Amino acid sequence: MRLSLDGPDDLTRSLGQRIKARRLARNMTQTALAERAGVSLPSLKRMENAGKGSVELVARIALILRAEDGFAGLFAATAPSSLDDVIAPPSRRRASARTTTGRNE
Protein backbone atom coordinates (compact mmCIF):
# COMPACT_ATOMS: atom_id res chain seq x y z
CA MET A 1 0.00 0.00 0.00
CA ARG A 2 1.45 3.36 -1.03
CA LEU A 3 0.24 6.47 0.73
CA SER A 4 -0.01 9.77 -1.06
CA LEU A 5 1.93 12.22 1.08
CA ASP A 6 2.84 15.80 0.30
CA GLY A 7 5.86 16.14 2.53
CA PRO A 8 7.62 15.31 5.79
CA ASP A 9 4.84 16.76 7.96
CA ASP A 10 2.29 14.48 6.30
CA LEU A 11 4.60 11.50 6.72
CA THR A 12 5.18 12.11 10.43
CA ARG A 13 1.50 12.87 11.09
CA SER A 14 0.59 9.61 9.37
CA LEU A 15 3.12 7.79 11.54
CA GLY A 16 1.53 9.30 14.67
CA GLN A 17 -1.92 8.17 13.52
CA ARG A 18 -0.64 4.65 12.89
CA ILE A 19 0.96 4.54 16.34
CA LYS A 20 -2.37 5.57 17.88
CA ALA A 21 -4.30 2.98 15.84
CA ARG A 22 -1.86 0.22 16.83
CA ARG A 23 -2.04 1.27 20.49
CA LEU A 24 -5.84 1.18 20.44
CA ALA A 25 -5.85 -2.17 18.63
CA ARG A 26 -3.76 -3.53 21.50
CA ASN A 27 -6.24 -1.96 23.97
CA MET A 28 -3.59 0.20 25.66
CA THR A 29 -4.03 3.62 27.18
CA GLN A 30 -1.59 6.40 26.38
CA THR A 31 -0.44 6.32 30.00
CA ALA A 32 0.27 2.58 29.89
CA LEU A 33 2.19 2.82 26.61
CA ALA A 34 4.23 5.80 27.80
CA GLU A 35 5.15 4.00 31.04
CA ARG A 36 6.09 0.74 29.31
CA ALA A 37 8.10 2.55 26.62
CA GLY A 38 9.87 4.74 29.16
CA VAL A 39 8.75 7.98 27.54
CA SER A 40 6.82 10.90 28.95
CA LEU A 41 3.08 11.07 28.42
CA PRO A 42 3.32 14.53 26.78
CA SER A 43 5.91 13.16 24.32
CA LEU A 44 3.64 10.26 23.37
CA LYS A 45 0.66 12.59 22.95
CA ARG A 46 2.73 14.94 20.77
CA MET A 47 3.79 11.98 18.61
CA GLU A 48 0.25 10.65 18.19
CA ASN A 49 -1.38 14.04 17.58
CA ALA A 50 1.24 15.98 15.63
CA GLY A 51 3.78 13.40 14.51
CA LYS A 52 6.53 15.15 16.47
CA GLY A 53 9.19 13.15 18.28
CA SER A 54 12.65 11.69 18.10
CA VAL A 55 13.71 8.50 16.37
CA GLU A 56 14.44 7.05 19.81
CA LEU A 57 10.87 7.82 20.91
CA VAL A 58 9.47 6.03 17.86
CA ALA A 59 11.82 3.08 18.41
CA ARG A 60 10.76 2.72 22.04
CA ILE A 61 7.08 2.84 21.10
CA ALA A 62 7.61 0.39 18.24
CA LEU A 63 9.22 -2.15 20.56
CA ILE A 64 6.31 -2.06 23.00
CA LEU A 65 3.71 -2.21 20.21
CA ARG A 66 5.68 -5.06 18.57
CA ALA A 67 6.17 -3.09 15.37
CA GLU A 68 9.97 -3.03 15.32
CA ASP A 69 10.10 -5.06 12.11
CA GLY A 70 9.12 -1.90 10.22
CA PHE A 71 12.53 -0.40 11.01
CA ALA A 72 14.38 -3.10 9.06
CA GLY A 73 13.15 -1.87 5.69
CA LEU A 74 13.30 1.84 6.47
CA PHE A 75 16.73 2.40 4.97
CA ALA A 76 17.62 -1.06 3.74
CA ALA A 77 21.07 -1.65 2.33
CA THR A 78 21.28 -1.55 -1.43
CA ALA A 79 22.12 -4.68 -3.34
CA PRO A 80 25.48 -4.84 -5.13
CA SER A 81 25.17 -3.62 -8.70
CA SER A 82 27.91 -5.86 -10.10
CA LEU A 83 30.08 -8.85 -9.28
CA ASP A 84 33.00 -6.45 -8.79
CA ASP A 85 31.09 -4.80 -5.94
CA VAL A 86 30.74 -8.18 -4.23
CA ILE A 87 34.35 -9.25 -4.72
CA ALA A 88 36.04 -5.96 -3.82
CA PRO A 89 33.64 -3.42 -2.42
CA PRO A 90 34.93 0.15 -2.35
CA SER A 91 36.72 0.92 0.89
CA ARG A 92 35.21 4.38 1.24
CA ARG A 93 32.40 6.20 -0.47
CA ARG A 94 31.76 9.90 -0.33
CA ALA A 95 29.02 12.02 -1.75
CA SER A 96 30.02 14.53 -4.35
CA ALA A 97 29.81 18.21 -3.53
CA ARG A 98 27.15 18.56 -6.19
CA THR A 99 23.65 17.43 -5.26
CA THR A 100 20.89 16.27 -7.54
CA THR A 101 19.00 19.48 -6.86
CA GLY A 102 21.99 21.53 -7.94
CA ARG A 103 22.62 23.19 -4.61
CA ASN A 104 24.83 22.28 -1.69
CA GLU A 105 23.10 21.33 1.52
VMD Tcl script that builds the backbone (N, CA, C; Angstrom):
set m [mol new atoms 315]
animate dup $m
set s [atomselect $m all]
$s set {name element resname resid chain x y z} {
  {N N MET 1 A 0.843 -1.178 0.000}
  {CA C MET 1 A 0.000 0.000 0.000}
  {C C MET 1 A 0.886 1.238 0.000}
  {N N ARG 2 A 0.675 2.124 -0.908}
  {CA C ARG 2 A 1.453 3.364 -1.031}
  {C C ARG 2 A 0.557 4.524 -0.656}
  {N N LEU 3 A 1.008 5.307 0.313}
  {CA C LEU 3 A 0.244 6.471 0.732}
  {C C LEU 3 A 0.638 7.668 -0.107}
  {N N SER 4 A -0.294 8.540 -0.359}
  {CA C SER 4 A -0.011 9.774 -1.063}
  {C C SER 4 A 0.269 10.847 -0.020}
  {N N LEU 5 A 1.531 11.237 0.084}
  {CA C LEU 5 A 1.926 12.217 1.076}
  {C C LEU 5 A 2.573 13.404 0.385}
  {N N ASP 6 A 2.296 14.595 0.904}
  {CA C ASP 6 A 2.836 15.800 0.304}
  {C C ASP 6 A 4.220 16.163 0.808}
  {N N GLY 7 A 4.568 15.763 1.996}
  {CA C GLY 7 A 5.861 16.144 2.533}
  {C C GLY 7 A 6.140 15.501 3.873}
  {N N PRO 8 A 7.226 15.918 4.522}
  {CA C PRO 8 A 7.618 15.311 5.795}
  {C C PRO 8 A 6.571 15.460 6.892}
  {N N ASP 9 A 5.872 16.580 6.934}
  {CA C ASP 9 A 4.840 16.759 7.956}
  {C C ASP 9 A 3.725 15.737 7.790}
  {N N ASP 10 A 3.323 15.488 6.556}
  {CA C ASP 10 A 2.289 14.481 6.300}
  {C C ASP 10 A 2.778 13.092 6.702}
  {N N LEU 11 A 4.020 12.801 6.391}
  {CA C LEU 11 A 4.603 11.500 6.720}
  {C C LEU 11 A 4.637 11.283 8.227}
  {N N THR 12 A 5.091 12.276 8.974}
  {CA C THR 12 A 5.182 12.112 10.427}
  {C C THR 12 A 3.805 12.108 11.082}
  {N N ARG 13 A 2.868 12.903 10.570}
  {CA C ARG 13 A 1.502 12.869 11.095}
  {C C ARG 13 A 0.875 11.496 10.858}
  {N N SER 14 A 1.112 10.938 9.684}
  {CA C SER 14 A 0.595 9.606 9.367}
  {C C SER 14 A 1.197 8.564 10.305}
  {N N LEU 15 A 2.475 8.696 10.609}
  {CA C LEU 15 A 3.117 7.786 11.542}
  {C C LEU 15 A 2.458 7.884 12.918}
  {N N GLY 16 A 2.202 9.098 13.379}
  {CA C GLY 16 A 1.528 9.296 14.666}
  {C C GLY 16 A 0.159 8.652 14.690}
  {N N GLN 17 A -0.577 8.785 13.599}
  {CA C GLN 17 A -1.918 8.173 13.519}
  {C C GLN 17 A -1.833 6.649 13.552}
  {N N ARG 18 A -0.805 6.101 12.888}
  {CA C ARG 18 A -0.641 4.649 12.886}
  {C C ARG 18 A -0.227 4.131 14.259}
  {N N ILE 19 A 0.590 4.914 14.965}
  {CA C ILE 19 A 0.958 4.540 16.336}
  {C C ILE 19 A -0.297 4.486 17.196}
  {N N LYS 20 A -1.132 5.519 17.092}
  {CA C LYS 20 A -2.366 5.566 17.884}
  {C C LYS 20 A -3.273 4.378 17.551}
  {N N ALA 21 A -3.434 4.087 16.254}
  {CA C ALA 21 A -4.295 2.976 15.839}
  {C C ALA 21 A -3.759 1.650 16.379}
  {N N ARG 22 A -2.459 1.477 16.336}
  {CA C ARG 22 A -1.861 0.222 16.830}
  {C C ARG 22 A -2.033 0.120 18.348}
  {N N ARG 23 A -1.851 1.249 19.042}
  {CA C ARG 23 A -2.037 1.266 20.494}
  {C C ARG 23 A -3.464 0.884 20.861}
  {N N LEU 24 A -4.431 1.474 20.175}
  {CA C LEU 24 A -5.840 1.180 20.442}
  {C C LEU 24 A -6.189 -0.265 20.098}
  {N N ALA 25 A -5.609 -0.782 19.016}
  {CA C ALA 25 A -5.855 -2.170 18.631}
  {C C ALA 25 A -5.335 -3.137 19.700}
  {N N ARG 26 A -4.311 -2.718 20.408}
  {CA C ARG 26 A -3.757 -3.534 21.500}
  {C C ARG 26 A -4.415 -3.200 22.840}
  {N N ASN 27 A -5.443 -2.339 22.786}
  {CA C ASN 27 A -6.236 -1.964 23.966}
  {C C ASN 27 A -5.362 -1.384 25.080}
  {N N MET 28 A -4.476 -0.444 24.689}
  {CA C MET 28 A -3.593 0.201 25.659}
  {C C MET 28 A -3.962 1.675 25.779}
  {N N THR 29 A -3.846 2.189 26.984}
  {CA C THR 29 A -4.029 3.622 27.178}
  {C C THR 29 A -2.712 4.329 26.841}
  {N N GLN 30 A -2.796 5.627 26.618}
  {CA C GLN 30 A -1.585 6.401 26.383}
  {C C GLN 30 A -0.664 6.318 27.596}
  {N N THR 31 A -1.237 6.382 28.776}
  {CA C THR 31 A -0.438 6.317 30.002}
  {C C THR 31 A 0.316 4.998 30.100}
  {N N ALA 32 A -0.369 3.899 29.815}
  {CA C ALA 32 A 0.270 2.582 29.891}
  {C C ALA 32 A 1.392 2.457 28.863}
  {N N LEU 33 A 1.155 2.906 27.645}
  {CA C LEU 33 A 2.188 2.822 26.614}
  {C C LEU 33 A 3.388 3.690 26.978}
  {N N ALA 34 A 3.130 4.901 27.433}
  {CA C ALA 34 A 4.230 5.798 27.804}
  {C C ALA 34 A 5.073 5.179 28.922}
  {N N GLU 35 A 4.423 4.618 29.927}
  {CA C GLU 35 A 5.146 3.996 31.039}
  {C C GLU 35 A 5.974 2.810 30.570}
  {N N ARG 36 A 5.370 1.937 29.788}
  {CA C ARG 36 A 6.085 0.736 29.313}
  {C C ARG 36 A 7.224 1.083 28.374}
  {N N ALA 37 A 7.065 2.145 27.580}
  {CA C ALA 37 A 8.105 2.546 26.624}
  {C C ALA 37 A 9.184 3.408 27.283}
  {N N GLY 38 A 8.902 3.890 28.477}
  {CA C GLY 38 A 9.874 4.740 29.158}
  {C C GLY 38 A 9.957 6.132 28.568}
  {N N VAL 39 A 8.817 6.628 28.116}
  {CA C VAL 39 A 8.752 7.982 27.544}
  {C C VAL 39 A 7.715 8.777 28.333}
  {N N SER 40 A 7.797 10.089 28.231}
  {CA C SER 40 A 6.820 10.901 28.950}
  {C C SER 40 A 5.474 10.871 28.224}
  {N N LEU 41 A 4.422 11.024 28.993}
  {CA C LEU 41 A 3.080 11.069 28.417}
  {C C LEU 41 A 2.931 12.229 27.436}
  {N N PRO 42 A 3.420 13.444 27.758}
  {CA C PRO 42 A 3.319 14.531 26.778}
  {C C PRO 42 A 4.048 14.220 25.460}
  {N N SER 43 A 5.182 13.518 25.541}
  {CA C SER 43 A 5.911 13.159 24.318}
  {C C SER 43 A 5.100 12.197 23.465}
  {N N LEU 44 A 4.480 11.216 24.103}
  {CA C LEU 44 A 3.639 10.263 23.368}
  {C C LEU 44 A 2.453 10.979 22.734}
  {N N LYS 45 A 1.808 11.852 23.494}
  {CA C LYS 45 A 0.663 12.588 22.953}
  {C C LYS 45 A 1.081 13.446 21.761}
  {N N ARG 46 A 2.227 14.100 21.868}
  {CA C ARG 46 A 2.725 14.940 20.768}
  {C C ARG 46 A 3.010 14.088 19.526}
  {N N MET 47 A 3.524 12.867 19.740}
  {CA C MET 47 A 3.790 11.978 18.607}
  {C C MET 47 A 2.487 11.547 17.948}
  {N N GLU 48 A 1.515 11.118 18.746}
  {CA C GLU 48 A 0.247 10.652 18.187}
  {C C GLU 48 A -0.541 11.770 17.509}
  {N N ASN 49 A -0.540 12.951 18.096}
  {CA C ASN 49 A -1.378 14.041 17.584}
  {C C ASN 49 A -0.729 14.877 16.493}
  {N N ALA 50 A 0.575 15.082 16.586}
  {CA C ALA 50 A 1.239 15.980 15.630}
  {C C ALA 50 A 2.360 15.315 14.852}
  {N N GLY 51 A 2.690 14.080 15.202}
  {CA C GLY 51 A 3.780 13.402 14.511}
  {C C GLY 51 A 5.142 13.966 14.866}
  {N N LYS 52 A 5.269 14.542 16.044}
  {CA C LYS 52 A 6.527 15.153 16.470}
  {C C LYS 52 A 7.189 14.286 17.526}
  {N N GLY 53 A 8.450 13.942 17.311}
  {CA C GLY 53 A 9.191 13.151 18.279}
  {C C GLY 53 A 10.497 12.670 17.686}
  {N N SER 54 A 11.338 12.160 18.533}
  {CA C SER 54 A 12.648 11.689 18.105}
  {C C SER 54 A 12.566 10.266 17.545}
  {N N VAL 55 A 13.626 9.869 16.873}
  {CA C VAL 55 A 13.708 8.496 16.370}
  {C C VAL 55 A 13.725 7.531 17.552}
  {N N GLU 56 A 14.410 7.905 18.629}
  {CA C GLU 56 A 14.443 7.049 19.815}
  {C C GLU 56 A 13.035 6.857 20.386}
  {N N LEU 57 A 12.251 7.913 20.425}
  {CA C LEU 57 A 10.869 7.817 20.908}
  {C C LEU 57 A 10.087 6.815 20.068}
  {N N VAL 58 A 10.193 6.937 18.758}
  {CA C VAL 58 A 9.472 6.026 17.858}
  {C C VAL 58 A 9.969 4.595 18.046}
  {N N ALA 59 A 11.270 4.424 18.211}
  {CA C ALA 59 A 11.816 3.082 18.412}
  {C C ALA 59 A 11.305 2.461 19.704}
  {N N ARG 60 A 11.258 3.235 20.764}
  {CA C ARG 60 A 10.760 2.720 22.044}
  {C C ARG 60 A 9.290 2.310 21.938}
  {N N ILE 61 A 8.513 3.146 21.283}
  {CA C ILE 61 A 7.085 2.844 21.100}
  {C C ILE 61 A 6.914 1.607 20.224}
  {N N ALA 62 A 7.697 1.533 19.154}
  {CA C ALA 62 A 7.606 0.389 18.236}
  {C C ALA 62 A 7.902 -0.924 18.949}
  {N N LEU 63 A 8.883 -0.921 19.835}
  {CA C LEU 63 A 9.219 -2.149 20.561}
  {C C LEU 63 A 8.058 -2.609 21.444}
  {N N ILE 64 A 7.425 -1.684 22.128}
  {CA C ILE 64 A 6.314 -2.056 23.005}
  {C C ILE 64 A 5.105 -2.504 22.193}
  {N N LEU 65 A 4.864 -1.854 21.059}
  {CA C LEU 65 A 3.714 -2.215 20.214}
  {C C LEU 65 A 4.029 -3.368 19.264}
  {N N ARG 66 A 5.219 -3.934 19.398}
  {CA C ARG 66 A 5.681 -5.061 18.571}
  {C C ARG 66 A 5.629 -4.717 17.084}
  {N N ALA 67 A 6.138 -3.547 16.761}
  {CA C ALA 67 A 6.167 -3.088 15.372}
  {C C ALA 67 A 7.593 -2.786 14.920}
  {N N GLU 68 A 8.570 -3.334 15.635}
  {CA C GLU 68 A 9.968 -3.030 15.324}
  {C C GLU 68 A 10.426 -3.561 13.976}
  {N N ASP 69 A 9.719 -4.519 13.414}
  {CA C ASP 69 A 10.104 -5.057 12.110}
  {C C ASP 69 A 10.014 -4.000 11.008}
  {N N GLY 70 A 9.223 -2.968 11.207}
  {CA C GLY 70 A 9.121 -1.899 10.217}
  {C C GLY 70 A 10.403 -1.104 10.067}
  {N N PHE 71 A 11.261 -1.125 11.084}
  {CA C PHE 71 A 12.526 -0.396 11.010}
  {C C PHE 71 A 13.511 -1.059 10.056}
  {N N ALA 72 A 13.420 -2.370 9.894}
  {CA C ALA 72 A 14.378 -3.101 9.064}
  {C C ALA 72 A 14.381 -2.618 7.612}
  {N N GLY 73 A 13.226 -2.287 7.081}
  {CA C GLY 73 A 13.146 -1.867 5.692}
  {C C GLY 73 A 13.217 -0.366 5.492}
  {N N LEU 74 A 13.338 0.389 6.580}
  {CA C LEU 74 A 13.305 1.842 6.475}
  {C C LEU 74 A 14.396 2.385 5.563}
  {N N PHE 75 A 15.611 2.016 5.817}
  {CA C PHE 75 A 16.732 2.403 4.969}
  {C C PHE 75 A 17.566 1.163 4.700}
  {N N ALA 76 A 16.965 0.215 4.018}
  {CA C ALA 76 A 17.617 -1.059 3.745}
  {C C ALA 76 A 18.860 -0.855 2.890}
  {N N ALA 77 A 19.844 -1.715 3.123}
  {CA C ALA 77 A 21.071 -1.654 2.334}
  {C C ALA 77 A 20.767 -1.953 0.869}
  {N N THR 78 A 21.487 -1.310 -0.005}
  {CA C THR 78 A 21.277 -1.546 -1.431}
  {C C THR 78 A 22.035 -2.785 -1.863}
  {N N ALA 79 A 21.490 -3.475 -2.815}
  {CA C ALA 79 A 22.124 -4.679 -3.340}
  {C C ALA 79 A 23.304 -4.290 -4.219}
  {N N PRO 80 A 24.340 -5.134 -4.257}
  {CA C PRO 80 A 25.476 -4.842 -5.129}
  {C C PRO 80 A 25.013 -4.744 -6.580}
  {N N SER 81 A 25.595 -3.810 -7.311}
  {CA C SER 81 A 25.173 -3.624 -8.700}
  {C C SER 81 A 25.980 -4.469 -9.676}
  {N N SER 82 A 27.100 -5.011 -9.222}
  {CA C SER 82 A 27.911 -5.859 -10.100}
  {C C SER 82 A 28.685 -6.871 -9.270}
  {N N LEU 83 A 29.258 -7.846 -9.945}
  {CA C LEU 83 A 30.082 -8.852 -9.282}
  {C C LEU 83 A 31.322 -8.203 -8.677}
  {N N ASP 84 A 31.835 -7.168 -9.327}
  {CA C ASP 84 A 33.002 -6.454 -8.792}
  {C C ASP 84 A 32.691 -5.844 -7.423}
  {N N ASP 85 A 31.479 -5.365 -7.230}
  {CA C ASP 85 A 31.085 -4.796 -5.942}
  {C C ASP 85 A 31.074 -5.857 -4.841}
  {N N VAL 86 A 30.764 -7.096 -5.201}
  {CA C VAL 86 A 30.736 -8.180 -4.231}
  {C C VAL 86 A 32.150 -8.630 -3.893}
  {N N ILE 87 A 32.985 -8.754 -4.913}
  {CA C ILE 87 A 34.352 -9.250 -4.719}
  {C C ILE 87 A 35.223 -8.229 -3.982}
  {N N ALA 88 A 35.195 -6.997 -4.413}
  {CA C ALA 88 A 36.044 -5.955 -3.823}
  {C C ALA 88 A 35.243 -4.682 -3.651}
  {N N PRO 89 A 34.431 -4.631 -2.608}
  {CA C PRO 89 A 33.636 -3.415 -2.416}
  {C C PRO 89 A 34.545 -2.208 -2.164}
  {N N PRO 90 A 34.119 -1.049 -2.576}
  {CA C PRO 90 A 34.928 0.146 -2.350}
  {C C PRO 90 A 35.173 0.340 -0.857}
  {N N SER 91 A 36.386 0.770 -0.515}
  {CA C SER 91 A 36.718 0.921 0.893}
  {C C SER 91 A 36.053 2.140 1.509}
  {N N ARG 92 A 35.845 3.174 0.704}
  {CA C ARG 92 A 35.212 4.376 1.241}
  {C C ARG 92 A 34.417 5.058 0.147}
  {N N ARG 93 A 33.235 5.472 0.481}
  {CA C ARG 93 A 32.400 6.203 -0.471}
  {C C ARG 93 A 32.083 7.554 0.105}
  {N N ARG 94 A 32.101 8.551 -0.752}
  {CA C ARG 94 A 31.758 9.900 -0.330}
  {C C ARG 94 A 30.799 10.486 -1.344}
  {N N ALA 95 A 29.934 11.311 -0.865}
  {CA C ALA 95 A 29.017 12.015 -1.755}
  {C C ALA 95 A 29.780 13.131 -2.443}
  {N N SER 96 A 29.382 13.423 -3.653}
  {CA C SER 96 A 30.019 14.531 -4.348}
  {C C SER 96 A 29.501 15.840 -3.782}
  {N N ALA 97 A 30.225 16.898 -4.028}
  {CA C ALA 97 A 29.810 18.212 -3.532}
  {C C ALA 97 A 28.560 18.696 -4.242}
  {N N ARG 98 A 28.316 18.166 -5.407}
  {CA C ARG 98 A 27.145 18.560 -6.187}
  {C C ARG 98 A 25.978 17.645 -5.858}
  {N N THR 99 A 24.840 18.216 -5.562}
  {CA C THR 99 A 23.648 17.434 -5.256}
  {C C THR 99 A 22.757 17.342 -6.479}
  {N N THR 100 A 21.794 16.445 -6.400}
  {CA C THR 100 A 20.886 16.271 -7.544}
  {C C THR 100 A 19.992 17.475 -7.741}
  {N N THR 101 A 19.831 18.284 -6.712}
  {CA C THR 101 A 19.004 19.483 -6.859}
  {C C THR 101 A 19.817 20.663 -7.357}
  {N N GLY 102 A 21.153 20.465 -7.411}
  {CA C GLY 102 A 21.992 21.532 -7.940}
  {C C GLY 102 A 22.450 22.532 -6.901}
  {N N ARG 103 A 22.141 22.288 -5.633}
  {CA C ARG 103 A 22.617 23.186 -4.612}
  {C C ARG 103 A 23.246 22.367 -3.485}
  {N N ASN 104 A 24.175 22.956 -2.804}
  {CA C ASN 104 A 24.830 22.276 -1.685}
  {C C ASN 104 A 23.976 22.382 -0.445}
  {N N GLU 105 A 23.912 21.312 0.306}
  {CA C GLU 105 A 23.096 21.329 1.520}
  {C C GLU 105 A 23.950 20.950 2.703}
}
mol reanalyze $m
mol bondsrecalc $m
mol representation Tube
mol addrep $m
